[in-house]
Amino acid sequence: MDNKNENSPSKFSVPPFATDDEIWIKILEVLTPFEEREADRSKSEFNDPYMGGKEIVVKRFDGSNIAVALLSEVKAEGDEWAIYRES
């Protein structure tokens, strides 16, 4: 597999004003089955790093990072997110 593709973000969309629960479900859909089983919402961090920004640090049960999901674009038809996996 091409390393460039492995490091490319996964993307997903959610409806405007989606809740954290709706965003979490979309994140799980993008993760691999193994990552999905390891993801622990209670340990994950939901952050607003700056005005209008949003990031979710997806963590495992042991507290280690799986991925970071970042709000990349807000549109009338919905919000675009990108997920960057930890190497």
C-alpha distance (Angstrom), angle and dihedral (degrees) to the residues before:
residue distance angle dihedral
M1 . . .
D2 3.79 . .
N3 3.82 111.6 .
K4 3.78 90.1 -141.6
N5 3.81 89.9 62.0
E6 3.81 92.4 44.7
N7 3.81 90.0 56.7
S8 3.80 94.9 43.9
P9 3.78 114.9 107.8
S10 3.78 121.7 -107.8
K11 3.79 112.3 -126.8
F12 3.78 136.3 -151.4
S13 3.80 139.7 167.1
V14 3.78 132.0 -136.6
P15 3.81 130.3 -170.6
P16 3.82 118.9 -92.5
F17 3.83 112.1 -77.4
A18 3.82 92.6 13.4
T19 3.79 114.5 178.5
D20 3.80 123.8 -118.6
D21 3.83 87.4 -106.4
E22 3.82 91.6 55.9
I23 3.81 91.5 47.4
W24 3.84 91.4 48.1
I25 3.82 91.0 53.0
K26 3.83 90.4 51.9
I27 3.81 91.0 48.9
L28 3.82 90.3 53.3
E29 3.81 90.0 51.0
V30 3.83 90.4 57.0
L31 3.82 96.0 47.0
T32 3.79 122.6 87.1
P33 3.83 115.4 -100.5
F34 3.83 89.9 -104.3
E35 3.82 92.4 49.6
E36 3.80 90.4 46.5
R37 3.82 91.5 54.8
E38 3.82 90.5 47.9
A39 3.84 96.0 47.5
D40 3.81 114.4 107.5
R41 3.77 115.2 -167.1
S42 3.81 93.4 -165.7
K43 3.83 91.0 58.9
S44 3.83 94.8 40.3
E45 3.80 119.4 98.8
F46 3.80 123.7 -126.4
N47 3.82 106.6 -162.4
D48 3.80 139.4 177.7
P49 3.83 98.8 -157.1
Y50 3.82 93.9 178.1
M51 3.81 139.8 -1.8
G52 3.81 107.2 -58.7
G53 3.82 93.3 3.3
K54 3.75 126.6 116.1
E55 3.79 132.8 -176.6
I56 3.78 134.2 175.1
V57 3.79 119.5 -158.0
V58 3.82 104.9 -154.1
K59 3.80 109.9 -147.0
R60 3.79 136.7 -172.0
F61 3.79 125.3 -124.9
D62 3.83 88.5 -94.1
G63 3.82 91.2 54.7
S64 3.82 96.4 -107.9
N65 3.80 118.6 134.2
I66 3.80 123.3 -101.8
A67 3.80 99.0 174.9
V68 3.79 146.5 -31.6
A69 3.80 120.2 -121.5
L70 3.80 115.6 -157.4
L71 3.78 129.6 -169.6
S72 3.80 101.2 -121.7
E73 3.80 105.4 174.2
V74 3.80 137.8 8.8
K75 3.80 114.9 -149.7
A76 3.79 133.3 170.7
E77 3.81 90.6 -110.4
G78 3.80 94.3 48.5
D79 3.78 147.9 -54.2
E80 3.81 123.4 -73.0
W81 3.80 118.7 -141.4
A82 3.80 133.0 -171.5
I83 3.81 125.4 -156.0
Y84 3.79 120.9 -152.3
R85 3.80 115.3 -165.5
E86 3.78 122.7 -140.8
S87 3.80 113.3 -113.7
